Amino acid sequence: MHAPDGFLSTGTAIATGAISAATISVAIRQAKTRMPEKVVPLAGITAAFVFAVQMFNFPVAAGTTGHLLGGALAAILLGPHVGALVVTVVVVVQALVFADGGLTALGYNILNMAIVPAYGGFAMFSWLRRFLPRNSGGLIAATGLAAGASVVMAAAAFSIEWLFGATAPIPFDTVFAAMVGVHSLIGIGEGVISALAVGAVLTVRPDLVFGARDLSRAQLDDNKVPLRAFIFAGLAVTVIFATVVSQFAVDNPDGLERVAQDTGFVSSGQDHSLSSSVFADYATTGVANETLSLAIAGLTGIVITLAVAYGLFRAIRPLEKVAK
Amino acid sequence: MGAGHRHALYVHEHSPVHRIAPEAKVLALFLFVVAVAITPREAIWAFAIYAVIEIVVMRVSRVPVQFVVSRLVAVLPFVIFALFLPLVGQGKDADFLGIAISTEGVWAMWNILAKAVLGGVASILLAATTETPDILKGFSRLKVPGVITAIASFMIRYLEVIAGELARMRIAMTARGYDPRWLWQSRPIAASAGTLFIRSYERGERIYEAMLSRGYTGDMPMLGGDTATRRQWTVAMTIPAIALVVALTALVTV
């Protein structure tokens, strides 16, 4: 998702740049209050860790591999502020030193890959922990579901930016369905690996897991999660995304079918004439739904913004309690 | 580590481009990329001028063409995406070898290809002619928040150490016959990610204590090195100045 220069419109680049800069300045201030002078060495070395984590290839199926994005993992291990800051530095260095992602695309790349996964993922994590038992098992389950959801949120955020700053004639709902669809699959791998990784840290140094700071020793030793709680939490996450995605199925009965053809077309690279007729048909339906898709996109945007804001709020609150 | 001294990103040369102070090069790069990004896609001549500028800088800096091309793989996924745009774009209004394509899609493909490649080459040239610590030094001289540059410089300093640790874990797993093919076989990979985090964090704490014992108070000392002279600023700024004039002309005429 490291978009190059000029991938979205100039206005989108400037707007997302302003949002990212404002959020990161909050993250810097909060990170400094949490670990005043330790922040530089520890955030620096964990940034190197996140960079290395993105080189972790995990098997998906039959020998194909995916790699971790690490935004939610960093937020749960280090707290959302330090997590967002660390992933931001990784994205900046990748753009500047490794030419991975454009310099003028930093606004939306930071928003999608650092801010949304870290704050959104942490918000999802805090929310899910209400339904899951207060022990290490519940924490690991919440990590897995939140990390998976964070990837889908990043994909949704990208699609919404596409709506405002598209540089190609691909309608928003196609981009949204394809991005969210593909990233739901990627999210499964991200969730599994993040959960197991947090589990591994919990058994050795539970004190290093920011998300576990409210658990006592006895709660940490207990890793039982009733299947019912896990299924309920999983369902809750699925329902949230399903409500959003199903909006497209309502106004486009064959929406999912089309995405399948779309992705099948992209992977096979054949059947041009067939696909073009499908898309020609699509063009007319897409225009008619423009206002509706705009409304839905706005709604999704509000949901994501609320999730990010809730993550920020959750992260600041315990600090204030300690201060008193 | 034991792997000898090598630069994957930097091309060791003594060219005039290498000698310019980093802050001038970083600012020049940023302004140049902004000019490329704001140029309307219809102004093909403008992109040709940008390409010529980059080729001249590449020649003067003696960075091999193969080096730049091989490092361009980072933009490859977006290039592939762009290549499909004429076929999947809305509004089929043209015919190419019997396949219906969309003119709007062709323009979009050109836009993404041109800007991604020009932006990519410009960043690669900066990294190839400036050592990474110097890029960050340039950044802090341009008044980028100190926390960001300090964290980034730590990250770069320890990147090879952490990546080396990861590589050794990988070798150890492979040596014991671990060859996962399915997601449910990935527990050892996740466990090594957890272990890597603990090792990194603990290393960070040790580094912090070592820094404290050497008088660290929370601020990183500014390292020396030559700052840009007026002449260097003039030379470096000529490039984005030309690019910005081209971009503005293109904006007005198209």
Interface residues (C-beta under 8 A of the other chain):
Chain A: H2 A3 P4 D5 G6 F7 T10 A13 I24 S25 I28 A31 K32 P36 E37 K38 V39 V40 P41 L42 A43 G44 I45 T46 A47 A48 F49 F51 A52 V53 M55 F56 F58 P59 V60 A61 A62 G63 L68 L73 L77 L85 V86 T88 V89 V90 V92 V93 A95 L96 V97 F98 A99 D100 G101 G102 L103 T104 A105 T167 A168 P169 I170 P171 I188 G189 V192 I193 S194 A195 L196 A197 V198 G199 A200 V201 V204 R205 L208 D262 F265 V266 H272 S273 S275 S276 F279 A280 Y282 A283 G286
Chain B: L9 L29 F30 V33 V34 V36 A37 I38 R71 L72 A74 V75 F78 A82 F84 L85 L87 V88 G89 Q90 G91 K92 I99 A100 S102 E104 G105 A108 M109 N111 I112 A114 K115 A116 L118 G119 G120 S123 I124 L126 A127 T132 I135 P145 V147 I148 A150 I151 A152 S153 F154 M155 I156 R157 Y158 L159 V161 I162 A163 E165 L166 P180 R181 W182 L183 Q185 S186 R187 I189 A190 A191 A193 G194 T195 L196 F197 I198 S200 Y201 E202 R203 G204 E205 I207 Y208 M211 Y216 T217 G218 M220
